[in-house]
Amino acid sequence: MTAASRRVPRAAVTQARSYRILVPGALVALALLTGLVLVVAGGILLGAVPVQAGRGGAALPAEGLSLVSLAVIGVFAYTVFHRYAQRGGEHLLLWGIGLVMFGIVGAAELVSTFGWSPTAFRLWYLCGAMYTAAWLGQGTVYLLSRRKRLAVGTLLMLLAASLAAAYLVFAEPLNAGAYDPRMPLGVQYRAILPSGAAVRKLTPVFNIYGTFTLIGGALYSSWLLWRKEIVPGRVIGNLLIAAGGLSLALVSTLARLGSGGLLPVAELVAAGLMFAGFLLATGRPVSMVVVREATT
């Protein structure tokens, strides 16, 4: 063998070692951040973490971000529904429903830039603060659960809670006078929705369930695949899905604590990461055996 031919396997060995080291590091970091989000959400639910009243922090321009996010989510949702039509699978259907709800968030934000719309605000809060992560997470429950009864039971509870949340959101009077079309909804929603609204007490429940199932399920899948040393693309894909869900969960938590200006950016980042992760996780599998063979 020549010196040139010996350089190739060394590079492959380096890549394989990097894969074995970086993946568990990423899992630990994402798991710790997910735990932090769950703790803060639980503190809000129990009243141990104070939630500021009034407007949030500084805002970023929302119109362009909402348009791009809406486009990415639209392509993502179409891809998921198309795959469901080809292959079936309840998890794909639930993911598609969750993505439609995610798209409603972007559409409501865009509509709100043109003027006050109570329906757009209610849909924005309902789908963004409560539905999206929970329904995407429910798809993950269907994917990972070995017991059909568990998946069906949690779906029925989520459906009942979603109907109750919809009633509370649409029955709650809003402070329309606090609306400012120059600011994103993520900055001013706390001034529009009364602090004593019953739906606010229900919101952390959806957030905890969505964070635990969506991000936790993606991390668990990554760990299983990494441990078995198969389909590295799916490992990376699940990590990207977890990172996308976590970016939205972190900024949503900050919004409840008084800083919602980054929500439009987080939505775009989350959509992009989760879409890329979905394509990797559901693409053609490549075993780590192939990587090992390249090193010999």
N, C-alpha and C positions, 0 to 999 in steps of 0.2 A: 504493500500500500504506500502511496505517496504521502508527502506531508500535507498536501491540499486535501486529500480524501480523509485524513484523520481529523481535520478540523470540524467536519460536519457532525459526527457523533458527539464530540465534546459540547458543541452548542446545544444539541438535543438533550444531553445529560443536564446541562445547566437549566434548560427550560423545564425539564421534569422536576428537578429539585426545587426550582422557584415555585412551581405549581403546588408541590407538597408543603411548602413553607408558607406561602402567601395565603392560600385558601383557609387554613385554620386560623391564621391571624385575622383575616377579614371576618370570619365567622364570629370570633370572640368580640371584635370591635362592634360589629352590627348587633350582636346579642346584648352587649352592655348598653348600647344606646337605646335599643328596644326596651330593655328593662327600665331605663330611666324614663322613657315616655310613659310606660305603664304605671310607674310609681307616681309621676306627676298627675296623670289622668285619674288614678285612684285617689290621690290627695284632693283633687278638685271635686270628685264625686262625694267624698266624705267631709268636705268643707275644711280640710286641713291646709290646703293651698289657696290663698286669697286670689280672687279674680278681680282685676281692676274694672272699674266702670268708666263710661265715656268713650272717647275715641282712642284709636291705637297709635302706633308710631308712624314714622315717616313713610310715605307711599312711593311706589315706583309706578311709572306709566303702565296702565293695564290694558289699553285697547289692543296694541300690537301683540302683547303676550297672550291675551285671550284668543286672538285669531289663530296664532301659531299653535297654541295648546289644543284648540278645537280641531284644527286640521290633523294634528298628530293623533289625537284620541279617536277622531273619525276613522282614519286609516286603521288604527289598532282595532277598533270595534268591528270594522268590516272584516278584517283578517280573522278575528276570533269567530265571528258568526259564519264566515265562509268555511272555516275548518270544522265547525260544528255541523254544518250542513253536509260535509263530506264524510266525517268520521263519527258523528254523534258524540255523546258524553255529556252528562249533566253539568260537569264542572265547566265545560266550555260555554254552555248556555248561561250559567250563572256569572261567569266572568264577563260575557258579553253584556248582560244586564247591568252589571256593575260599571262597565265602561260607558254605557249609554247614560247612566246617572252622572258619571264623571264629565261627560260631554255637556250635560245640562248645566253643570256648574259653570263651565266656560261660556256657554251661550247666555246664561243669566248675567254673568259679569259684563259681557259685551252689550247686552240690551240696557243694562243699568247705566252705562256711560252716556246714553242719550237722554236720560231723565228717569224720574222716579216711577217704579213699577212694583207695587206690593206683591204681585204674583211672582215676578222675577226674583224678588228678594226671598220670598218664602221657599221657592224652588231651590235657590242658591244655598240657603241655609240647610234645607232638608237633605238635599243630595250631597252637598259638600261636607257639612259638619257631621252628618249621621249615616247616610246610606252608602256612599261609594266604597269606603274601606271595608265595611261590614259585609256587603254583598260580594265584593271581590274575595274577601276572606272565606265566605261561605262556599265559593267555588273551590277553594283550596281544601276545605273540609271534605267536600265530595270526592276530590282527587285522592286524598290521603287516607280517608277513613276506610277501615276494613269492615266496619259494621254499618250496614245500610240504615238500621234504625237510628243510630246516632246522627247520621247525616240528615235524614228526614226529620228527626225530632228537632235538631237545631234550626233547620230551615223553617219549620212551622213556627217556632218561637221567634225567629227573626222576622218572619212575615207579620206575625201578630204585633210585635214591637214596632215595625215599620208603619203599620196602619195606625197605631196609637200615636206615633210621632207625627204622622201627616195630619191627623185631626188636631193635635195640640198646636202645630205650627200654623195651620190655616185658621184656627180659632183665636189665636193670640192677637190682640190689638198692637199695632206698630206705631212708633213715634216717627211719622213721616217728616216732621219738621226738622229732624236731625240729619236728614239725608243731604249729601253734598255730591253732585254729579262729577266733581273734579277729583274725587277720592275713590279708591277701590272699596268694594264692599267689605273686604277683609280688614280694613282699617276702621270703618265706622259702624260695623254691624252691632257692636255692643251698645252704641248709643240709640240704635233703632229698635232693637229687641229689648224689651224691659228686663232689667236684671233679675226680677223675681219671677220671670216666666217659667212655668212648669217644665217646658220642653228643655230648658237649660239643664235641669237636673237629670234628664234622660240622655243628653248628648254624650257625657263621658262613658256611659254603658256601651253605646255603639262604638265609640273610639277604642275602648279597651278590647272589645270583642274583635273589631276589625284589625287592630294592631297585632293582637295575639295570633289570630288565624292567618292573616295575609303574610305578615313579616315572619312570624314564628314558623309557619308552614314552609315558606321558602327557605329559611335557614335550616330547618330540619331536613328538607329534601337535599339541600347542598351537602349537608354533613353525611347523609346516608350514601350519596353517590361518591363523595370524596373518599369515604372509608372503604368502599368497595372498589375504588380506583377504576371506575367505569365512566364513560361518557363525560369527559371533562368539560365539553361545551355546555352540557346541561348544568353542571356545577356552577360555572361562571354565570350562566343565564339566571339561575335561581338567586345567586348573589346580587345580580343587577335588579331583579324584581324586589328583593328585600331592601336594597338601597333606595330604590324608587319609592316604595311604600314608606320607608323610614324618613326620607326627606320631607314628604308631605306630612307625616305624623309629627315630626319635630316642629315644623313651622306652624302647623295648626295648633299645637300646644302653646307655642309662643304667642299666637294670636289671642288665645283665651287668656293669656297672662298680660296682654296689653300691647303686643307688637305684631300687627298683622300686615305690614307693608310688603313683606316678602312672599305672601301667599301666591300671587300670580306667577312669580318665578318658580316657586316650589311645585306648582301644578305642572308647569312646562317640563321641569327637570324630572318629576315623577313619571309623567307620561312617556318621555323619551327613554328613561332607564328601564321602565317596565316593558315597553314595547320591544326594545333591544333584547332584554332578558327573555321575553316570551319567544322571540324568534330563535334565540340560541337554545333555549331549553326544549323547544319542540322541533328543532332541526334534526338533520340526519345524524344519528349517534356515531361517535368515534371513541373507541375504547382506549384506555391507558395502555393496553397491550401494544397498540400501534406505536404509541410514543416510546415504549420500552424497546420495541423491535428496532426503532430508528437509532437507538443508542448502542446497539450491538453490531 
